[in-house]
Amino acid sequence: MATPDGRRVFVGLLVNLCLCDESRRGYIPTIQQHEDAYGRYWTIRCNRISNSGEKEPEMATFYSSGAAMAADRNVGRHTRGFPTAERLEDIDSQTLFAKVAWHYVERGAAGEHRSELLHLSHIRKEFENSTDPDLHVPLLQAGGLMALSTDGGWQDMTTDAIYGPVISQAYDERQDSVVDADEDTEHACIPHRQLVVAVMSPCGETLDSVRSADELIVVLADAMRAHGEILRRCNLLHRDISTNNIMVVRSPLDGTVHGALIDFDCAISVGVDRKARPERTGTLPFMSVLNLE
């Protein structure tokens, strides 16, 4: 805004924003902010997940006082996290966590070899009836791919659907100009992403909320045990263990803590053969040294 060129670009942005369809303004109809007698709060609507791990047709509404994890960058998964409750009256004692993220999906891919929703559904099927009080794994309660309403009906909310033909044309032009078949064309323009919501339990705090070294040891031990049990019983390998993905779950009754492992974005089903995969994944300070070569 300090230069004439900058102000010109800003005015152009406002003009284009006014001219575009509502569905292309980044507006998510199923996630809204409200202000009434209860104060300011958010509602998040998505499909419930049955005990068998299947998506139910009816929509459920969850309530949150605000995002605990903000989408503070314009690239990447643009993830937000909301501590939520199933009733507005319980908004001060939230027991669920809603993760809202833009997941990367290859254009034209027949299917994804990894999907956090599928992994969380698998974990719920396996651990739903667990009676071990010291085992804490994320249990999916609701979620799915978000959709937007357009003139042609409902469609999955993706970056291509929001940006429209501009992105598709840029991608096609980039594909036509490629000479080397091995060249990475997918990231030459805005990557294709789809909006996914996952509501799960339990709801916890970040790792820096521990109050002593003893609590830290308990939390880390619980998270590592959950990692091992999920690998053993579900054949799911997390592949992104970091300080951001370990949650502190504190009892509201006596204040005791447990640890839980979250964020299965990078997880894969390893199967019985446990074959090595060439992908490079994880959070840089915590990646295997072999991945850094």
Buried (B, 14 or more C-beta within 10 A) or exposed (E): EEEEEEEEEEEEEEEEEEEEEEBBEEEBEBBEEEEEEEEEBBBBBBBBBEEEBEBEEEEBBBBBBEBBBEBEEEEEBBBBBBBBBBEBEEBEEBBBBBBBBBBBBEBEEEEBEBBBBBBBBBBBBBBEEEEEEEBBBBBBBBBBBBBBEBEEEEEBBBBBBBBBEEBBEBBEEBEEEEEEEEEEBBEBBBBBBBBBBBBBBBBBBEBEEBEEEEBBEBBBEBBBBBBEBBBEBBBBBBBBBBEBBBBBBBEEEEEEBBBBBBBBBBBBBBEEEEEEEEEEBBBEEEBEEEEEE
